[in-house]
Amino acid sequence: MNETTEILAEGKFVRLVRQGRWEFAQRKNTTGICVIVARTDADEIVLVEQFRPPVGARVIELPAGLIGDIPGQEDEAFETAAKRELLEETGFEARHWKRLGEGPPSAGMISEWITLFGATGLSRVEAGGGDESEDITVHIIALDQVDAWLEKQAAAGIAIDPKVYSGLYFAAKLPR
């Protein structure tokens, strides 16, 4: 579809555009999003929780972040970004990385693509919690208890990002 794109509004990180009848957002200053499915040797999944202003709630998510958003590092390799984000958000490093897949997380709303990575052979080397602009809580949950834990969080009013459930699918398939 090669329709003209009209810019309706533009901020520092996002622009709102129209193509034909479609209005959607485009993320600026990044080449993509990396999302990490981090599984410990003890069969646990590493999740993060943070307040998300667009939904006005705390959200349980997989560790994730922007790729190529650092000035001077616009050509950052996707796996390099995934390693950086895992360490920054959770304090973990991984010995083994596997690219699991990619796709649009909300194809009717935003043009961005996510790339899922599996991370195993984890070692905790820092506290995590994000950078100076973030307030991230790290959760390490046994895979055989994660369903009940997520239900409890949802009942307490914490939103669950649906990508967590995709991550659980992949976590079960990652080699130890």
N, C-alpha and C positions, 0 to 999 in steps of 0.2 A: 504494500500500500504506500504510494508515494504522494500523499496529500501534503499540502503546505502546512507547516507547523507555525501556529500563532502563539507567541508568548503572552500569557494573560497576567502573570505576576512573577516576580523573581526576587529571591532572597539570597543570602550568603551561601546556603547549602542546597536549596531546592528551588526549582522553577515549576510553575503551573502552566501547562500548554493545552492547546486545542488542535486536534487534527480531525477535520470533518466534524462529526457530532461528538467525538470523544474528547473529554477533558481528563487530563491525568497529570501526575507529578513526575518530574525527572530529577534525580539526585545529581548535584553538581560536584565537581572536584574529587571524583573517585572513579575507579575502574570496576568496582564491584563490592560485594559483601562476602566475607568469609564467615562460616558458621562451623563450630567445632564440636564434634561428638567425642568427648574425652572419657575414656573408660579406664579405671584403675586396675591394677593386677588383682585386687580383691573383689572384682566384679561390681564395682560401683560406677555411677555416672556422676560427672561433675556438672552442676547446674549453677546458674547465677540468678540473683534477684535484684531488681532495681526499679526505682520509680520512673515511669514513662509518662511525661506530660501529655502526649497526644491522646492517651486513653485515661489519664487522671488516676492511675492506679500503679501499685507495685506489680511487677510481672516476673514470673519464673521463666527463664530462657536458657537456651544453650549459649555458651560463650561465643561472642561474635564481634565483628568490627568491620570498619571500612578498609578497603584496599586502595593504595595509591593516594591517600588523602594527606600525607605529610609532605609539605613543600620540599622540593628537591628529591623526593622519592616517588614521583608520580608513576614510574615504571616498575614499582615494587612487585616482585613475584607473589603470586597468590599464596603459596605455602609460607613464604617469609612473613606475610601479613598474619596468617593464621597462627604461626609460632609466636609472634609479637603479641597478638590479642590474647592467646591462651595464658601467656605469662602475666601480662598486665592485669587481666581480669581475675584470674584464679590463683596465680602464683606457681602454676605447674609448668614444667617442661616435659616434652614427650620424646622418647627415643625413636618411635615409629609413627610415620604419617602415611595416610592413604587418602587420595582424592576419591570421594564417594559419589559425587554427582553434582549437577547444577540445574538451576531453573529459576523462574520468576516466582517470588513469594506471594505477590498480589497482582496478577497480570491485568486486572481491570482497573487498577488504581495508580500503579507506579511502574516506571520502565526498568527499574533495577533488577539485577540477577544476583542470586546467592550461589556460592560454591560451598558444598559441604565437605569437611575433612574429618577423617577418623584419626584420633590420637590415642596411642597406647604406650605402655612402658613409661608411665608418668612418675615424675619425681617432684615433690613440693620443694621449691627453692626460695620462694618469697611468700608474703602474706596474701598477695592479690588485692582485690578491692577496686581496681580501676585506676585511672589517672586522676589528676587534681580536679577534673570536672565531673567525676563520677563518684557514686556512693553505692558500691556493689557488695552484696552479701554472697559469699560462696557457700554452696550446699553440696555435700558429698553423700549420695544416697545409694544404698545397696539396690542393685537391679531387681532383686526379688521382693523389695519393699517399696519400690518407687511408685507403683500404681496407688497404693493406699496413702502414701505420703502426698502425692499430687492431689488426691481427692480431699485430703485434710486441708491443704493449702487453699484450694478452690473454695471450700466451705468457709474458710476464714476470710474470704474476700480478695484473695490474691489471684490475679489473672494468670492463666497458663498459656504461653505462646504455643500454638499448635505444632510448631517445628520441633518442640520437645518430643512429641509422640513419634515424629519421623526419626528423630535422633535415637529413640529407644529401639526402633526397628533396626537401625544400623548398628547400634551398640551390641545387640545380641549376635550380630554376625562378625564383629571384629575379632581377630585372633588375639589370644592373650600374649 
